[in-house]
């Protein structure tokens, strides 16, 4: 962080700003525009959003006038505008990867389809890409990471979301030689798997959120996706499908979120999970050591009686931390967190009875929610990843609460993320041989 801050401050002093493009200017994206306008050395200077007015509004909010904002769908116009010190707004997510003035992109739509397309194009155009879109990474992140490595650019999931926050605690514990037994996050309400945009609408409007986005939080899909990301980065597994999600407060986590043989709830020794107790918006790691000397020292350091201990970060700042991932990627070629291997899978489960001929509406909708399984269990079920379920056609009746399988649906063959996932599956299978 010391060198990162020094480089940002140097750029600020010399007015040599790191220019960044943002895809998706909703609640998270607009907050990031405001933040980067205050931080040293880095500016969001181009925004892609289907609702162009959202991008214009975000730039005006930080002080840009009408004359400073160029709305265009042409690459050369965008490039020239940035060269003249203007900012750019476009309805086309496919434009930003081609604009040479931008050193990196942030993808913040939450859509696996859009995320996969933008990341792919960014990598092919030699740009670092930071995903504030974990849904894409747990679907096709493995292949995107490989492509980026070969292209000599950074593809990474963002800091600020729970995976980026908790991986710092995990790496801290592992670097000190401790045995990590649980990597977790807090969820501020119990999961309602069968929530819909309609049941979430009133709360969403009250919080100035999209009902579909809020629904993806309430029905648990976002939590499943976030912990699958952690699993795929570390090798920790869900103890049971969907995880436990027990209502346990921070002080009790080292007594409950541990193996059963020591009085806890886990069959496995290394797990991902979440708590609905008084933990959110924090993240945590439970660790242990077999050294009597270190246990005595940990007690002296007020870490508790042991033998299990907690590292707890009581906050995560979502998109506010994303620019740090951008800076690390651009200055040092360093990713924040990636799906290094698919240890876990978030599969689609029916929210209601589904009938043949119906088209699935996707994440945060009326038809399905996501549930984490180990990748091995998901393969044995022939389960469909939630990231490729959008616009899939139902082929046979599926009852409420059932996992959707590849025999139940026909995927949208025109979808880019579906094509990329098929290629990834073939490459991963080839790697095993």
C-alpha positions in Angstrom: 0.0 0.0 0.0 2.9 2.3 0.7 4.3 2.1 -2.9 0.7 2.3 -4.3 0.0 5.5 -2.4 3.3 7.0 -3.4 2.6 6.3 -7.1 -0.9 7.7 -6.9 0.4 10.9 -5.2 3.1 11.3 -7.8 0.6 11.1 -10.6 -1.6 13.6 -8.8 1.2 16.0 -8.4 2.2 15.7 -12.1 -1.5 15.6 -13.3 -0.7 12.3 -15.0 -3.9 10.6 -14.0 -4.5 6.9 -14.5 -7.6 7.0 -16.8 -10.2 4.3 -16.2 -13.4 3.3 -18.0 -16.5 2.1 -16.1 -19.1 -0.3 -17.5 -22.3 0.0 -15.5 -23.2 3.2 -13.6 -25.7 2.1 -11.1 -25.4 2.6 -7.3 -21.9 1.0 -7.1 -20.6 2.7 -10.3 -21.8 6.2 -9.5 -20.3 5.9 -6.0 -17.0 5.0 -7.6 -17.1 8.1 -9.9 -17.5 10.3 -6.8 -14.8 8.5 -4.9 -12.2 8.6 -7.7 -12.8 12.4 -8.2 -11.5 12.8 -4.7 -8.7 10.3 -4.6 -5.2 11.1 -5.9 -3.8 10.0 -9.3 -6.8 8.1 -10.7 -9.9 9.2 -12.5 -12.9 7.5 -14.2 -13.1 9.4 -17.5 -15.4 7.2 -19.5 -18.7 5.5 -18.6 -20.7 3.0 -20.5 -24.3 2.5 -19.5 -27.5 1.7 -21.5 -29.1 4.6 -19.6 -26.8 7.4 -20.9 -28.4 9.8 -18.5 -27.0 7.9 -15.5 -23.4 8.5 -16.8 -24.1 12.1 -17.5 -25.6 12.6 -14.1 -22.6 10.9 -12.4 -20.1 13.2 -14.1 -22.2 16.3 -13.5 -22.4 15.4 -9.8 -18.7 15.7 -9.5 -18.5 19.1 -11.3 -18.3 18.4 -15.0 -20.4 20.8 -17.1 -22.3 20.0 -20.3 -19.4 21.2 -22.4 -17.1 18.7 -20.7 -19.2 15.6 -21.4 -19.1 13.9 -24.8 -21.8 11.4 -25.6 -20.7 9.1 -28.5 -20.8 5.5 -29.9 -17.6 6.0 -32.0 -14.2 5.0 -30.8 -12.3 7.8 -32.5 -14.6 10.4 -31.1 -14.2 9.0 -27.6 -10.4 8.9 -28.0 -10.2 12.5 -29.2 -12.5 13.7 -26.4 -10.3 12.1 -23.8 -7.2 13.6 -25.4 -8.8 17.0 -25.1 -9.5 16.5 -21.4 -13.2 15.8 -21.8 -15.1 12.8 -20.3 -17.1 10.3 -22.3 -20.4 8.7 -21.9 -21.6 5.9 -24.2 -24.5 3.4 -24.3 -22.1 0.8 -25.8 -20.1 -1.4 -23.4 -18.1 -2.6 -26.4 -16.7 0.8 -27.1 -14.6 1.3 -24.0 -12.2 -1.7 -24.5 -11.1 -0.1 -27.8 -10.3 3.4 -26.4 -6.5 3.7 -26.2 -6.5 6.4 -23.6 -8.0 4.1 -21.0 -5.5 2.0 -19.0 -8.1 -0.2 -17.3 -11.8 -1.0 -17.2 -14.1 -1.7 -14.3 -17.0 -4.0 -15.1 -19.9 -3.3 -12.7 -23.0 -4.6 -14.4 -23.5 -7.9 -12.4 -24.5 -9.6 -15.6 -22.5 -12.7 -16.5 -23.2 -12.1 -20.2 -22.1 -8.5 -20.3 -19.2 -9.2 -17.9 -17.8 -12.0 -20.1 -18.0 -9.9 -23.2 -16.4 -6.8 -21.7 -13.6 -8.8 -20.0 -12.9 -10.7 -23.2 -12.7 -7.6 -25.3 -10.6 -5.8 -22.7 -8.1 -8.6 -22.7 -7.9 -8.8 -26.5 -7.3 -5.0 -26.6 -4.5 -5.2 -24.0 -6.3 -3.6 -21.1 -6.4 -4.5 -17.5 -9.9 -5.5 -16.3 -11.3 -5.3 -12.8 -14.5 -7.2 -12.2 -17.0 -5.7 -9.8 -19.0 -8.6 -11.2 -18.3 -11.8 -9.2 -21.1 -13.5 -11.1 -18.9 -13.6 -14.2 -15.8 -14.9 -12.5 -17.5 -17.9 -10.9 -18.9 -18.8 -14.3 -16.0 -18.2 -16.7 -13.2 -16.6 -14.6 -10.8 -19.5 -15.1 -10.6 -19.1 -18.8 -10.5 -15.3 -18.6 -7.6 -15.4 -16.2 -5.6 -17.7 -18.5 -6.3 -15.5 -21.5 -5.2 -12.4 -19.6 -2.0 -14.1 -18.4 -1.1 -15.0 -21.9 -1.9 -11.4 -23.1 0.2 -9.9 -20.4 -2.6 -8.0 -18.7 -4.3 -8.3 -15.4 -7.8 -9.8 -15.0 -9.0 -9.7 -11.4 -12.1 -9.6 -9.2 -12.3 -6.4 -7.2 -11.3 -5.5 -3.7 -14.2 -4.2 -1.6 -16.7 -7.1 -2.2 -16.5 -9.7 0.5 -14.2 -12.1 -1.5 -11.7 -9.3 -2.0 -11.9 -8.3 1.7 -11.7 -11.7 3.3 -8.9 -13.0 1.0 -6.7 -10.4 2.8 -7.4 -12.1 6.2 -6.8 -15.5 4.7 -3.5 -14.6 3.2 -2.4 -12.9 6.4 -3.2 -16.1 8.4 -1.5 -18.4 5.8 1.6 -16.3 5.6 2.0 -16.6 9.4 1.7 -20.4 9.1 -1.7 -20.8 10.8 -4.2 -23.5 9.7 -7.3 -21.8 8.4 -10.5 -23.8 9.0 -13.2 -21.4 7.9 -13.4 -18.4 5.6 -16.7 -16.5 6.0 -18.8 -13.4 5.7 -21.8 -11.9 7.4 -25.3 -11.7 5.9 -27.5 -9.1 7.4 -30.7 -11.1 7.0 -31.8 -14.7 6.7 -32.0 -16.1 3.2 -35.4 -16.2 1.5 -34.7 -18.5 -1.4 -38.0 -17.8 -3.0 -37.9 -14.0 -2.9 -38.9 -12.2 -6.2 -38.4 -8.7 -7.5 -42.1 -8.1 -6.6 -41.5 -9.1 -2.9 -38.4 -6.9 -2.8 -39.8 -4.0 -4.7 -40.9 -1.8 -1.8 -37.6 -2.2 0.1 -35.6 -1.7 -3.2 -37.4 1.6 -3.9 -36.8 2.7 -0.3 -33.1 2.0 -0.7 -32.9 3.4 -4.3 -32.0 0.0 -5.6 -33.1 -2.1 -8.6 -35.6 -4.7 -7.3 -33.9 -7.4 -9.3 -30.5 -6.6 -7.8 -31.9 -6.5 -4.3 -33.7 -9.8 -4.9 -30.3 -11.4 -5.8 -29.1 -10.5 -2.3 -32.3 -11.5 -0.5 -32.6 -14.9 -2.2 -29.0 -15.8 -1.3 -27.6 -15.9 -4.8 -25.1 -13.1 -4.2 -23.8 -14.8 -1.0 -23.5 -18.1 -2.8 -21.6 -16.5 -5.6 -19.3 -14.6 -3.3 -18.3 -17.6 -1.2 -17.9 -19.7 -4.4 -15.4 -17.1 -5.5 -13.5 -17.5 -2.2 -13.7 -21.3 -2.6 -12.3 -21.1 -6.1 -9.4 -18.9 -5.0 -8.4 -21.0 -1.9 -9.7 -24.5 -2.2 -12.0 -24.2 0.8 -15.3 -26.0 0.2 -19.0 -25.6 1.3 -19.6 -28.0 4.1 -23.1 -28.7 2.8 -25.0 -27.5 -0.3 -25.9 -23.9 0.3 -23.6 -23.7 3.4 -25.0 -23.6 7.0 -25.6 -19.8 7.3 -26.1 -20.2 11.1 -27.1 -17.3 13.3 -23.9 -16.9 15.2 -22.4 -13.6 16.5 -18.7 -12.7 16.1 -17.6 -13.8 19.6 -19.1 -17.3 19.2 -17.8 -18.0 15.7 -14.5 -19.6 16.9 -16.6 -22.1 19.0 -19.3 -22.9 16.3 -17.6 -22.5 12.9 -15.1 -25.2 13.5 -15.0 -29.0 13.0 -17.6 -31.2 14.7 -14.9 -33.2 16.5 -14.1 -30.1 18.5 -17.7 -29.1 19.2 -18.5 -27.2 16.0 -20.8 -27.8 13.0 -18.5 -28.7 10.2 -17.7 -32.1 8.8 -14.9 -30.7 6.7 -11.7 -29.1 8.0 -11.5 -26.2 5.5 -14.8 -24.5 4.6 -16.5 -21.4 3.3 -19.7 -20.3 5.0 -21.6 -17.3 6.1 -23.4 -16.2 9.3 -26.7 -14.4 9.8 -25.7 -13.3 13.3 -24.2 -9.9 14.2 -21.3 -10.2 11.7 -22.4 -8.2 8.6 -21.0 -6.1 7.0 -17.9 -7.8 8.2 -15.8 -10.8 7.0 -13.9 -13.3 9.1 -11.4 -16.1 9.1 -11.2 -18.9 11.8 -7.7 -20.3 12.3 -5.9 -22.6 14.7 -2.3 -23.8 15.5 -1.0 -27.0 17.1 1.8 -25.1 18.8 1.4 -24.8 22.6 3.8 -21.9 22.6 1.9 -20.0 19.9 -1.4 -20.7 21.7 -0.1 -19.2 24.9 1.1 -16.1 22.9 -2.3 -15.8 21.2 -4.0 -15.8 24.6 -1.6 -13.1 25.8 -2.5 -11.1 22.7 -6.2 -11.2 23.7 -7.1 -13.6 20.9 -9.0 -15.9 23.3 -8.5 -19.2 25.0 -8.3 -21.1 21.7 -7.6 -23.5 20.2 -9.6 -21.7 17.5 -9.2 -17.9 16.9 -10.9 -15.3 14.7 -9.6 -12.6 12.4 -12.5 -10.2 11.9 -12.8 -7.2 9.6 -16.0 -5.4 10.5 -16.5 -3.7 7.1 -16.2 -4.0 3.4 -16.6 -0.8 1.3 -17.8 -2.4 -2.0 -17.0 -0.2 -5.0 -15.0 2.3 -2.8 -12.2 -0.2 -2.7 -12.3 -1.1 -6.4 -9.9 1.7 -7.5 -7.2 0.1 -5.3 -7.6 -3.1 -7.4 -7.3 -0.9 -10.5 -4.1 0.8 -9.2 -2.5 -2.5 -8.1 -3.2 -4.1 -11.5 -1.9 -1.1 -13.5 1.2 -0.2 -11.4 2.3 -3.6 -10.2 0.5 -6.2 -12.4 -1.1 -7.6 -9.2 -4.5 -9.2 -9.1 -6.7 -9.0 -6.0 -8.5 -12.4 -6.2 -9.3 -14.9 -9.0 -11.0 -18.2 -9.5 -7.8 -20.3 -9.9 -9.7 -23.5 -10.1 -13.4 -24.4 -9.9 -13.7 -26.1 -6.5 -17.3 -24.9 -6.1 -20.2 -24.2 -8.4 -23.3 -22.0 -8.0 -26.1 -23.9 -9.6 -29.6 -22.8 -10.6 -32.5 -24.0 -8.4 -36.2 -23.4 -9.3 -38.0 -20.7 -7.3 -41.4 -21.9 -8.7 -42.7 -24.7 -10.9 -41.3 -24.3 -14.3 -43.1 -25.5 -17.5 -41.8 -26.7 -20.9 -41.4 -23.8 -23.3 -40.8 -21.2 -20.6 -37.6 -19.1 -20.8 -35.6 -18.6 -17.6 -35.3 -14.9 -16.5 -31.9 -15.3 -14.7 -30.2 -14.0 -11.5 -32.5 -12.0 -9.3 -35.6 -12.9 -11.1 -38.8 -14.9 -10.6 -37.6 -18.3 -11.8 -34.3 -19.4 -10.1 -31.9 -18.7 -7.3 -28.3 -19.8 -6.9 -27.0 -22.4 -4.5 -23.4 -23.4 -3.9 -22.3 -27.0 -4.2 -18.8 -28.5 -4.5 -17.9 -28.7 -8.2 -17.8 -32.4 -7.9 -21.3 -32.6 -6.5 -22.6 -30.2 -9.2 -21.0 -32.3 -12.0 -22.6 -35.5 -10.6 -26.0 -33.8 -10.6 -25.4 -32.4 -14.2 -26.5 -29.1 -12.6 -26.6 -25.9 -14.7 -24.4 -23.0 -13.4 -26.6 -20.0 -12.6 -24.3 -17.8 -14.7 -25.5 -19.5 -17.9 -29.1 -20.0 -17.1 -30.4 -16.7 -18.5 -32.9 -17.2 -21.4 -32.5 -21.0 -21.2 -35.6 -22.8 -22.5 -37.3 -25.2 -20.2 -37.6 -28.7 -21.9 -39.4 -30.6 -19.2 -41.3 -29.8 -15.9 -39.1 -28.7 -13.0 -40.7 -28.5 -9.5 -40.1 -25.6 -7.1 -36.9 -26.3 -5.1 -35.3 -28.7 -7.7 -31.9 -28.2 -9.1 -32.0 -27.5 -12.9 -30.0 -30.0 -14.9 -28.7 -29.9 -18.5 -31.5 -32.3 -19.3 -34.1 -29.9 -18.1 -33.2 -26.9 -20.2 -31.7 -25.9 -23.6 -29.2 -23.1 -23.1 -29.2 -20.0 -25.2 -26.6 -21.0 -27.9 -26.3 -17.4 -29.0 -25.1 -16.3 -25.6 -21.4 -15.4 -25.4 -21.0 -16.5 -21.8 -22.6 -19.9 -22.7 -20.1 -20.4 -25.5 -17.2 -19.3 -23.3 -18.3 -21.7 -20.5 -18.4 -24.6 -22.9 -14.9 -23.8 -24.0 -13.8 -23.5 -20.4 -15.3 -26.8 -19.5 -13.5 -28.5 -22.4 -10.1 -26.9 -21.5 -10.5 -27.8 -17.8 -11.3 -31.4 -18.7 -8.3 -31.5 -21.0 -6.1 -30.2 -18.2 -7.0 -33.2 -16.0 -5.8 -35.7 -18.6 
